[in-house]
Amino acid sequence: VGHPELCSKPCLYFAMGSCGSGESCEYCHLAHPKRPAHLDKRHREMLRSMAPREWAALVLPILQSKISALDDSLETRAMFADIASGSGIPIGSVVSSTPQRSHRMLILSLRSMSLKSLLTAALRGLSEHGQGVDEAVDVLLQHLRKLSGQGAEPIAQRSPQL
């Protein structure tokens, strides 16, 4: 549970066989794909230009499916519901007006991202749209990390960049 969906970046030193930090290393010592999936500039611009309802209608269902795949407990579902209600937008309530092909490509990109990356994007996106869900996202992330035996700083303490 948790790898690679909640991992920090892979440890470059461990990959070369020489991590001196051992158990106290803040980076992941398990195998990762060569390059983690991220949104490209075009997709980031598409998300920024969307109305908040459209943004949430697109991103929240993908986030919900990734969270459910990792842990489908009532507690986790309630934490996700806090994020969704904090956005003020019911999931599935809005159909996107983004052109078909670019919309499909954006969805594929979002689905290929790790849960941690998607939560970070959700936090940034909802913050850009004036939605205060920082605490709800951090509570969910810490809960999922606790389930997987990982610990790390909350997302909200990082600089918000998209």
ROTORVEX-22932 format. One record per residue: residue in three letters; residue number from 1; x, z, y negated of N, C-alpha, C in turn. Coordinates in Angstrom, 3 decimals. Each point is the difference from the previous one (the first is absolute). Last residue first. Layout:
<nodes>
NODE   res     n        nc1        nc3        nc2       cac1       cac3       cac2        cc1        cc3        cc2
NODE   ALA   NUM          X          Z          Y          X          Z          Y          X          Z          Y
...
</nodes>
This chain:
<nodes>
NODE   res     n        nc1        nc3        nc2       cac1       cac3       cac2        cc1        cc3        cc2
NODE   LEU   162      1.727    -10.080    -25.242     -0.667     -0.899      0.932      0.680     -1.325      0.000
NODE   GLN   161      0.845      5.621     -1.302      0.337     -1.397     -0.255     -0.770     -0.839      0.993
NODE   PRO   160      0.676      5.452     -1.596     -1.023     -0.998      0.318      0.403     -1.399     -0.423
NODE   SER   159      3.087      4.370      1.684     -0.368     -0.756     -1.186     -1.001     -1.083      0.372
NODE   ARG   158      0.154      4.606      2.778      0.849     -1.169     -0.208     -0.485     -0.767     -1.219
NODE   GLN   157     -2.236      3.820      1.801      1.191      0.412     -0.720      0.946     -1.161     -0.258
NODE   ALA   156     -4.117     -0.374      2.553     -0.274      0.130     -1.433      1.232      0.424     -0.791
NODE   ILE   155     -0.067     -0.273      4.862      0.122     -1.292     -0.665     -0.118      0.149     -1.501
NODE   PRO   154      1.857      4.142      2.924     -1.239     -0.716     -0.226      0.241     -1.310     -0.752
NODE   GLU   153      3.868      2.056      3.167     -0.611      0.237     -1.297     -1.297     -0.782     -0.134
NODE   ALA   152      1.423      1.386      4.931      0.657     -0.686     -1.108     -0.739      0.299     -1.290
NODE   GLY   151      0.210      0.626      5.928     -0.247      0.646     -1.281      0.735     -0.755     -1.081
NODE   GLN   150     -1.980     -0.435      5.577      0.894     -0.394     -1.093     -0.339      0.809     -1.236
NODE   GLY   149     -2.345     -0.092      4.380      1.204      0.821      0.021      1.004     -0.362     -1.064
NODE   SER   148     -4.611     -1.702      0.961      1.092     -0.744      0.624      1.299      0.783      0.039
NODE   LEU   147     -3.952      1.802     -1.997     -0.402     -0.410      1.350      1.142     -0.689      0.740
NODE   LYS   146      0.616      1.079     -4.514      0.000      1.223      0.801     -0.382     -0.319      1.450
NODE   ARG   145     -0.270     -3.448     -3.143      1.398      0.319      0.319      0.096      1.254      0.858
NODE   LEU   144     -4.213     -1.229     -1.623      0.444     -0.954      1.012      1.445      0.253      0.398
NODE   HIS   143     -1.757      2.636     -3.495     -0.721      0.275      1.245      0.479     -0.921      1.126
NODE   GLN   142      1.614     -0.779     -4.348      0.614      1.206      0.569     -0.669      0.377      1.320
NODE   LEU   141     -1.888     -3.593     -2.392      1.331     -0.351      0.488      0.685      1.202      0.644
NODE   LEU   140     -4.185      0.715     -2.094     -0.127     -0.814      1.211      1.362     -0.340      0.586
NODE   VAL   139     -0.069      2.258     -4.089     -0.529      0.888      1.047     -0.118     -0.771      1.312
NODE   ASP   138      1.225     -2.454     -3.842      1.084      0.869      0.468     -0.456      0.935      1.119
NODE   VAL   137     -3.223     -2.739     -2.082      0.936     -0.836      0.759      1.124      0.862      0.562
NODE   ALA   136     -3.075      2.104     -2.854     -0.646     -0.359      1.261      0.915     -0.846      0.876
NODE   GLU   135      1.439      1.138     -4.397     -0.009      1.167      0.884     -0.617     -0.332      1.360
NODE   ASP   134      0.016     -3.408     -3.370      1.352      0.388      0.422     -0.015      1.127      1.020
NODE   VAL   133     -3.569     -2.609     -2.508     -0.059      0.332      1.429      1.357      0.463      0.535
NODE   GLY   132     -2.814     -1.664     -4.581      0.913      1.103      0.284     -0.089      0.450      1.443
NODE   GLN   131     -0.885     -4.773     -3.010     -0.584      0.893      1.004      1.022      1.068      0.356
NODE   GLY   130      0.473     -3.972     -3.026     -0.492      1.231     -0.598     -0.630      0.977      0.983
NODE   HIS   129      2.336     -4.314      0.766     -1.400     -0.198     -0.361     -0.637      1.291     -0.508
NODE   GLU   128      4.464     -0.004      1.486     -0.044     -1.033     -1.041     -1.419     -0.227     -0.484
NODE   SER   127      0.651      2.863      3.651      0.473      0.635     -1.234     -0.037     -0.990     -1.159
NODE   LEU   126     -0.989     -1.552      4.300     -1.103      0.813     -0.498      0.392      0.719     -1.284
NODE   GLY   125      3.350     -2.550      2.087     -1.110     -0.849     -0.428     -1.161      0.798     -0.556
NODE   ARG   124      3.722      2.265      1.878      0.370     -0.694     -1.238     -1.159     -0.816     -0.535
NODE   LEU   123     -0.600      2.101      4.144      0.175      1.014     -1.041      0.310     -0.661     -1.339
NODE   ALA   122     -0.188     -2.755      3.753     -1.334      0.488     -0.351      0.089      1.017     -1.131
NODE   ALA   121      4.015     -1.590      1.833     -0.653     -1.053     -0.782     -1.390      0.452     -0.452
NODE   THR   120      2.292      2.863      2.874      0.698     -0.049     -1.282     -0.646     -1.046     -0.909
NODE   LEU   119     -1.544      0.250      4.388     -0.433      1.183     -0.755      0.653      0.028     -1.383
NODE   LEU   118      1.405     -3.361      2.914     -1.364     -0.262     -0.438     -0.561      1.188     -0.787
NODE   SER   117      4.239      0.407      2.006      0.059     -0.980     -1.094     -1.385     -0.275     -0.564
NODE   LYS   116      0.241      2.793      3.779      0.650      0.651     -1.144      0.053     -0.943     -1.199
NODE   LEU   115     -1.561     -1.695      4.099     -0.972      0.893     -0.604      0.588      0.678     -1.235
NODE   SER   114      2.030     -4.723      1.195     -0.105      1.284      0.687     -1.035      0.860     -0.730
NODE   MET   113     -0.462     -5.381     -0.142      0.754      1.101     -0.596     -0.153      1.268      0.841
NODE   SER   112     -2.335     -4.187      0.773      1.336      0.046      0.611      0.848      1.150     -0.549
NODE   ARG   111     -4.441     -1.011     -1.656     -0.082      0.474      1.398      1.372      0.132      0.645
NODE   LEU   110     -0.353     -1.830     -4.376     -0.368      1.420     -0.015     -0.036      0.574      1.418
NODE   SER   109      0.721     -4.634     -0.462      1.153      0.756     -0.505     -0.288      1.492      0.003
NODE   LEU   108     -3.510     -2.902      1.124      1.020      0.000      1.054      1.233      0.801     -0.425
NODE   ILE   107     -3.350     -0.623     -3.219     -0.464      0.906      1.057      1.020      0.065      1.132
NODE   LEU   106      0.796     -3.099     -3.394      0.182      1.350     -0.507     -0.422      1.019      1.056
NODE   MET   105     -0.800     -4.507      0.913      1.440      0.274      0.050      0.303      1.414     -0.492
NODE   ARG   104     -4.451     -1.577     -0.294      0.395      0.200      1.410      1.478      0.345      0.111
NODE   HIS   103     -1.605     -1.124     -4.260     -0.613      1.256      0.436      0.422      0.320      1.436
NODE   SER   102      1.152     -4.141     -1.803      0.854      1.039     -0.556     -0.510      1.389      0.388
NODE   ARG   101     -2.629     -3.678      1.340      1.315     -0.030      0.645      0.902      1.117     -0.520
NODE   GLN   100     -4.541     -0.348     -1.949      0.106      0.211      1.440      1.420      0.082      0.562
NODE   PRO    99     -1.144      1.425     -5.133     -0.092     -1.234      0.783      0.370      0.227      1.473
NODE   THR    98     -2.068      4.046     -2.779      1.289     -0.674      0.070     -0.153     -1.273      0.832
NODE   SER    97     -3.295      3.527     -0.987     -0.182     -1.330     -0.581      1.309     -0.784     -0.006
NODE   SER    96     -2.226      4.248      3.262      1.036     -0.492     -0.899     -0.331     -1.392     -0.520
NODE   VAL    95     -3.522      3.899      1.341      0.646     -1.138      0.631      0.972     -0.583     -1.006
NODE   VAL    94     -2.121      5.169      0.646      0.262     -1.144     -0.870      0.677     -1.094      0.807
NODE   SER    93     -1.202      4.270      1.869     -1.086     -0.191     -0.950      0.157     -1.258     -0.854
NODE   GLY    92      2.878      2.245      3.572     -0.863     -1.105      0.413     -1.104     -0.308     -0.996
NODE   ILE    91      1.916      4.750     -0.527      0.672     -1.027      0.799     -1.012     -1.055      0.438
NODE   PRO    90     -0.575      2.894     -4.537     -0.330      0.035      1.416      0.668     -1.151      0.750
NODE   ILE    89      1.721      2.505     -4.511     -0.481     -1.298      0.468     -0.312      0.080      1.483
NODE   GLY    88      2.191      3.324     -2.905     -1.314     -0.247     -0.571     -0.633     -1.289      0.468
NODE   SER    87      4.273      2.487      0.984      0.072     -1.324     -0.629     -1.329     -0.342     -0.658
NODE   GLY    86      0.423      3.960      2.479      0.772      0.123     -1.236      0.130     -1.321     -0.726
NODE   SER    85     -1.959      0.165      4.288     -0.936      0.505     -1.011      0.702      0.182     -1.347
NODE   ALA    84      2.662     -1.408      3.626     -1.016     -1.015     -0.289     -0.973      0.481     -1.073
NODE   ILE    83      3.213      3.048      1.556      0.659     -1.085     -0.741     -1.035     -1.044     -0.414
NODE   ASP    82     -1.497      3.479      2.717      0.352      0.530     -1.324      0.662     -1.072     -0.855
NODE   ALA    81     -0.906     -0.972      4.497     -1.234     -0.037     -0.792      0.242      0.551     -1.403
NODE   PHE    80      3.450      0.309      3.178     -0.130     -1.364     -0.497     -1.248     -0.122     -0.875
NODE   MET    79      0.622      4.080      2.086      1.039     -0.188     -1.019     -0.046     -1.414     -0.566
NODE   ALA    78     -2.848      1.054      3.574     -0.449      0.687     -1.221      1.018     -0.172     -1.123
NODE   ARG    77      1.103     -1.641      4.274     -1.054     -0.823     -0.607     -0.512      0.616     -1.299
NODE   THR    76      3.079      2.472      2.535      0.653     -1.153     -0.625     -1.031     -0.901     -0.667
NODE   GLU    75     -1.640      3.653      2.440      0.774      0.488     -1.141      0.654     -1.167     -0.752
NODE   LEU    74     -2.269     -0.819      4.072     -0.932      0.252     -1.095      0.733      0.445     -1.261
NODE   SER    73      2.756     -3.048      3.415     -0.667      1.303      0.026     -0.948      0.131     -1.191
NODE   ASP    72      3.125     -3.677      1.711     -1.418     -0.186     -0.299     -0.772      1.313      0.040
NODE   ASP    71      5.247     -2.313     -0.575     -0.695      1.248      0.328     -1.449     -0.137     -0.442
NODE   LEU    70      2.888     -3.844      0.186      1.006      1.046      0.134     -0.627      1.327      0.420
NODE   ALA    69     -2.679     -3.792     -0.938      0.836     -0.350      1.149      1.040      1.083      0.268
NODE   SER    68     -2.778      0.342     -3.808     -0.762      0.255      1.230      0.829     -0.308      1.239
NODE   ILE    67      1.807     -1.074     -4.220     -0.056      1.448      0.165     -0.714      0.348      1.297
NODE   LYS    66      0.131     -4.515     -1.228      1.346      0.470      0.362      0.017      1.509      0.231
NODE   SER    65     -4.009     -1.994     -1.525      0.272     -0.402      1.379      1.386      0.457      0.451
NODE   GLN    64     -1.301      0.815     -4.518     -0.809      0.779      0.936      0.303     -0.374      1.455
NODE   LEU    63      1.981     -2.529     -3.456      0.588      1.337      0.065     -0.750      0.863      1.012
NODE   ILE    62     -1.800     -4.123     -0.934      1.252     -0.193      0.738      0.695      1.341      0.174
NODE   PRO    61     -3.919     -0.078     -2.649     -0.299     -0.217      1.421      1.256     -0.198      0.859
NODE   LEU    60      0.567      0.542     -4.810     -0.431      1.206      0.719     -0.390     -0.244      1.465
NODE   VAL    59      1.308     -3.629     -3.168      1.079      0.833      0.537     -0.501      1.160      0.864
NODE   LEU    58     -3.072     -3.175     -2.213      0.982     -0.730      0.794      0.966      0.938      0.730
NODE   ALA    57     -3.278      1.673     -3.001     -0.723     -0.651      1.094      0.946     -0.765      0.922
NODE   ALA    56      1.706      1.975     -3.971     -0.312      1.012      1.013     -0.718     -0.615      1.200
NODE   TRP    55      0.915     -2.847     -3.632      1.254      0.507      0.555     -0.277      0.980      1.134
NODE   GLU    54     -3.631     -1.553     -2.532      0.490     -1.041      0.897      1.277      0.451      0.703
NODE   ARG    53     -1.800      2.813     -3.291     -0.926     -0.065      1.157      0.493     -1.015      1.029
NODE   PRO    52      2.416      0.400     -4.155      0.156      1.152      0.894     -0.902     -0.042      1.236
NODE   ALA    51      1.522     -4.627     -2.115     -0.788      1.118     -0.520      0.139      1.166      0.984
NODE   MET    50      3.962     -3.620     -0.207     -1.328      0.268      0.554     -0.676      1.156     -0.740
NODE   SER    49      4.579     -1.603     -0.706     -1.020     -0.712     -0.765     -1.419      0.255      0.504
NODE   ARG    48      3.921      1.859      2.158     -0.082      0.520     -1.371     -1.145     -0.639     -0.783
NODE   LEU    47      0.986     -1.604      4.362     -0.590      1.334      0.051     -0.172      0.582     -1.399
NODE   MET    46      2.198     -4.136      0.377     -1.399     -0.143      0.401     -0.694      1.358      0.002
NODE   GLU    45      4.621     -0.072     -0.745     -0.742     -0.481     -1.174     -1.482     -0.168      0.328
NODE   ARG    44      2.874      1.112      3.518     -0.083      1.137     -0.926     -0.801     -0.392     -1.243
NODE   HIS    43      0.943     -3.400      3.088     -1.013      0.916      0.514     -0.158      1.230     -0.892
NODE   ARG    42      3.380     -3.128     -1.090     -1.310     -0.647     -0.129     -1.110      0.935      0.457
NODE   LYS    41      4.524      1.336      0.591     -0.407      0.034     -1.404     -1.405     -0.573     -0.197
NODE   ASP    40      0.866      1.919      4.816      0.846     -0.792     -0.883     -0.591      0.011     -1.414
NODE   LEU    39     -0.325      3.905      3.927     -0.727     -1.017     -0.739      0.969     -0.788     -0.873
NODE   HIS    38      1.628      2.148      4.633     -0.347      0.426     -1.354     -0.802     -1.111     -0.642
NODE   ALA    37      2.319      1.689      5.151     -0.914     -0.844     -0.764     -0.315      0.639     -1.348
NODE   PRO    36      4.718      0.746      2.705     -1.382      0.466     -0.051     -0.853     -0.889     -0.893
NODE   ARG    35      4.332     -1.432      2.932     -0.378      0.216     -1.394     -1.451      0.450     -0.035
NODE   LYS    34      2.194     -0.138      4.236      1.106     -0.345     -0.901     -0.342      0.279     -1.455
NODE   PRO    33     -2.510      3.015      3.474      0.101     -1.450     -0.164      1.084     -0.299     -1.020
NODE   HIS    32      0.794      4.465      2.558     -0.967     -0.528     -0.957      0.084     -1.513      0.005
NODE   ALA    31      1.652      4.712      3.170      0.057     -1.434     -0.307     -1.136     -0.404     -0.942
NODE   LEU    30      1.865      5.048     -0.276     -0.608     -0.841      1.027      0.041     -1.467     -0.448
NODE   HIS    29      1.349      4.023     -2.556      1.025     -0.400      0.967     -0.576     -0.816      1.159
NODE   CYS    28     -1.261      1.261     -5.575     -0.448     -0.142      1.379      1.129     -0.520      0.900
NODE   TYR    27      0.726      3.119     -4.542     -0.409     -1.347      0.374     -0.298     -0.067      1.494
NODE   GLU    26      1.754      3.841     -2.377     -1.330     -0.257     -0.546     -0.536     -1.373      0.388
NODE   CYS    25      3.574      3.589      2.546     -0.080     -1.273     -0.713     -1.445     -0.252     -0.440
NODE   SER    24      1.773      3.690      2.753     -0.412      0.252     -1.380     -0.092     -1.277     -0.836
NODE   GLU    23      1.497      0.113      4.654     -1.401      0.416     -0.072     -0.488      0.196     -1.435
NODE   GLY    22      4.456     -2.505     -0.056     -0.662      0.405      1.243     -1.472      0.328     -0.199
NODE   SER    21      3.902     -1.457     -3.001     -1.016      1.000     -0.320     -0.749      0.509      1.225
NODE   GLY    20      3.428     -3.558     -0.221      0.563      1.341      0.020     -1.022      1.087     -0.261
NODE   CYS    19      0.037     -5.247      2.055     -0.722      0.885     -0.919      0.537      1.418      0.154
NODE   SER    18      1.316     -4.663      2.085      0.831      1.025     -0.628     -0.736      0.891     -0.996
NODE   GLY    17     -1.231     -4.270      2.609      0.551      0.964      0.938      0.793      1.128     -0.616
NODE   MET    16     -2.710     -3.740     -1.891      1.401     -0.374      0.206      0.699      0.980      0.936
NODE   ALA    15     -4.487      0.760     -1.160     -0.001     -1.352      0.575      1.424     -0.481      0.273
NODE   PHE    14     -0.619      4.047     -2.292     -0.324      0.169      1.412      0.033     -1.352      0.714
NODE   TYR    13      0.576      0.036     -4.656      1.179      0.556      0.664     -0.246      0.167      1.496
NODE   LEU    12     -3.529     -1.393     -2.851      0.985     -1.074      0.162      1.235      0.493      0.756
NODE   CYS    11     -5.199      1.721      0.198      1.334      0.459     -0.364      1.012     -1.111      0.288
NODE   PRO    10     -5.356     -0.802     -1.276      0.938      0.225      1.104      1.377      0.411     -0.526
NODE   LYS     9     -4.464      1.276     -2.773      0.832     -1.162      0.284      0.917      0.290      1.182
NODE   SER     8     -4.170      2.877      0.214      0.744     -0.355     -1.199      0.823     -1.235      0.376
NODE   CYS     7     -4.578      0.905      2.675      1.439      0.238     -0.142      0.500     -0.268     -1.403
NODE   LEU     6     -4.502     -0.492      2.239      0.224      1.034     -1.012      1.474      0.252     -0.283
NODE   GLU     5     -1.578     -3.486      3.135     -1.018      0.056     -1.053      0.294      0.998     -1.112
NODE   PRO     4      2.308     -1.429      4.359      0.648     -0.114     -1.303     -0.963      0.165     -1.171
NODE   HIS     3     -0.361      3.317      2.994      1.057     -0.999     -0.134     -0.551     -1.362      0.367
NODE   GLY     2     -2.837      3.897      0.100      0.707      0.023     -1.260      1.061     -1.056     -0.172
NODE   VAL     1     -1.507      1.896      4.786     -0.843      0.000     -1.179      0.888      0.000     -1.242
</nodes>
